[in-house]
Structures are given as C-alpha cells and as structure tokens.
Amino acid sequence: MNFEKLFERAKEKNIEDIQVHYVADTKLDIEVLKGELENYTIADTKGLSVKGIFDGKMGTVSTEVINDDVIDFIVDSVIASANNIDSEDEVFIYGGDSIYQDVDDLYNKELEEVDAKTKIDLAFDLEKETLKLDEKIKMVQAFYSEVKHQVRILNSKGLDLSKVVNSATAGVYVIASDGKDQRTGIEYVQSNVYEDFDIENIAKEGAKRAVDALGAKSIKSGDYEVILENKASASLLAAHVSMFSAESVQKDVSLLKGKIGEKISKELISIVDDPFMKKSPRSGSFDDEGVATKYKELVSSGKLTGYLYNLKTAKKDEVGSTGNGFRNGISPTNFYIQPGKTSFDLSVQSMKKGLIISDLQGTHSGTSSVSGDFSLQASGYLVEEGKIVRPISLITVAGNYLEVLQDVTEVCNDLKMNFGYIGSPSIKIKALAIAGDE
C-alpha cells in the first residue's frame, strides 16, 4: 500500500493526524507423533491497523486487505469510527522519541535458511531420542514451531519505525506409564539460533519429567518449606502480571497501588521488564504506539519502583510512557524475576524437609490478580534431608503472591521463560500451606 497516498487522502478529508500499524507474520508448525508427520503448516498473515484524529476524536479501523484500492474505505471508516466516539478524553498521535536503542539478535537469517526437511528431521529425531530413553515412555509428541514477525509503524507526524524478529521453539510432550500410573512431562527450548536446539538434552529432560512423576501420591496437609521450580514460579508470576499495570492501579484493582518506594518482597527479589533480551521475539526498540522501550526494574531488591505504562495511562498520571503500549492496552515485553547465584541442586540439598512444586494447574481460575490470593492444584516431589524421596500429586497449594515474595529465602540461577516470555528461576519459600490427603 502507498502510505503517502493514504496520508494525503486523510488530510483531504480533514483527518488531523493518522497512524498505521502494519504486521506481517510467517509461521511454521511441525508436529511428529507415532513416527508420523502429524502436522506441517506454513501460514502467512498480514494486518493493518489505522487510527486517526477527526473532530477531536480518535477513529480506528483494521483490515487484512492491504492495497491502494481500500484507501478510501480506510479513511471513511476512521471518520465513521470517530463520529461514534462519546468519550471526551484528549487524544493524540505520538510523534516519536529522539533515541531508539539498537537491539541485537532480533533476526537471525541463518535460522530461516535452514531447510524445511532439516527442521522436520529434528522433530523426528526428538521423538526417537525420547522414546529410547525408558521403556515406560509410551508416547512422545515432538514439535518445532517458528515465526517471522515484521512490524512497521508510520504516521503523519513523520514517525517511521520498523523491525523484523524471528524465533523458534523445539520440544517434546511426553506420556509415561508403569501400568498402574500415567504421568506427563514437557520440555522445550526457545531461540532464534538453530544450534541451540540440543536434541539429547531436550529429550532427556522431557523424559525425566514424565518418568520421575510415576507413582506420585498425596502427602499430609500442613505448612511446608517449598521450592517453586522455575516453570511453576513463572506460571504464578504470569497470573499476577496485571498488578504491575498502571491501568490496574488507576482502576484500583491492583495490590500495588500507592506502594511505589515500599518494600513488597525480600531483597533477593528483583523483577524486570527487558525489551532488549537476546533471541526473544518480544524484544524491540519500540512498542505498538511508537514509544521507545526501556529496560525497567519494577521491583529492585525488594522495593517497588514503578508500573508499566502506555501513552493513555501515562498522560493520566502525568508521567512518561514506559514503552509498554501493546495490543491496544498494556503488556510486558520479557518479564521475569532476575536469577540468583544458587544452583537448583544445592537449593534442594539444603532443604531438611519440604516440597519441590514442579507444576501448577488452574492458574487462570485459581488466582486473583486483584487480591493476590491463589489456591492451585499442584504436583512435584517430597524432599527429606536434601534428597528427593518420591513424587507427589493430588495436593493443593494456597497463599498470597505478595506474601510468597516476602517469604523467599533463596533464588536459583535457572531462569526459564514460558511461551509468553514471562519467566522465573526456581525460588525457595520459607513456608506454604499445603492441603493433602489428611
């Protein structure tokens, strides 16, 4: 589409300022199951979002048809949308920042140049390698997915930003059975460097998670010292991310309202939003509003330092946007608890009697980002005298997330990001309430 022509037509029809947000994705999905290529899909999608100010109101329109033939339709739709707006809020198109940080390793051409057969073979090899590790492994679904994401933002104020990122995920979903019990495990690696996909290690970790969980049973109810394994800790953090949003604070639905400068966790905890993380598709120098992104320690050594802002919420609080205006709202980029220096194994060895929680279920329904309370089904392992004794399941773990952060006694060095690029290392907690079979 000729965007200059679009801007000219908008000006002719008295649209004061106009901005376009163009996105193009190419996605590859490969799945292997039972020795067969179960799924091989390549999909291309494109979308254009346009917003413009007409008569003091912000009109918007989105389309997947992107050519000069729809220019009049887009302009007329922006005007119609603006005419339907009742809000008296001040609106504006952002003119841009003076500096946008260069971000390395967003796009790796070599990943895209690896041929499709090699990527399919990787999935087959993942399945074979995992199956041969233990006779108890009954099924393995191996997967490889890849995305190339392109963004361009232009507006009538002269802003013109673009980025291209790519990333891939390779992993296994494993089912193990001993004839009496059946358990599952998952392991994956995310990167845009093909050599990072270590087939043997992915297979080993996926198989271990499934096989080691066989024979799991409940435990007595009580308060236990707990190590929240990295993936479990990441899922709990993900369920509470919205409390760091300025929008939640302004709507009075965040526990963190009015707590800037206060200690909300142990000094061991620092939580960052890092738009410059290498090999991540969420990284970049600007957000969807054209604002320069920033590295932020929202919790620095236990102390709350600020919130995540987009332009709208920043204007309301008379501060600058933090560059977190995504998807017509506020979202983090790469959001995680900073890793410590202790290894996971050493953390386990220092535990007298406690639990490793490796998996949490129901975080969407069993958590409240407003109150911070959670009650979740969990599974993991019983630890006695520094050694894993047996797997556990059929337990419920309950608490309050801010209280959990205040009870952290150790932070490990094993940071793991989830599929939404929210991450955590394993963390040791002084005590959590566990409901078991007694």
Beta strands, then each sheet from edge to edge (+ up, - down):
strand 1: 18-33
strand 2: 36-54
strand 3: 57-63
strand 4: 137-155
strand 5: 160-177
strand 6: 182-191
strand 7: 222-228
strand 8: 271-273
strand 9: 296-300
strand 10: 303-304
strand 11: 325-326
strand 12: 329-330
strand 13: 335-337
strand 14: 353-361
strand 15: 373-384
strand 16: 387-400
strand 17: 408-411
strand 18: 416-417
strand 19: 422-424
strand 20: 427-435
sheet 1: 3+ 2- 1+ 4- 5+ 6-
sheet 2: 17+ 20- 7+ 14+ 15- 16+
sheet 3: 10+ 9- 8+ 13- 19- 18+
sheet 4: 11+ 12-
end
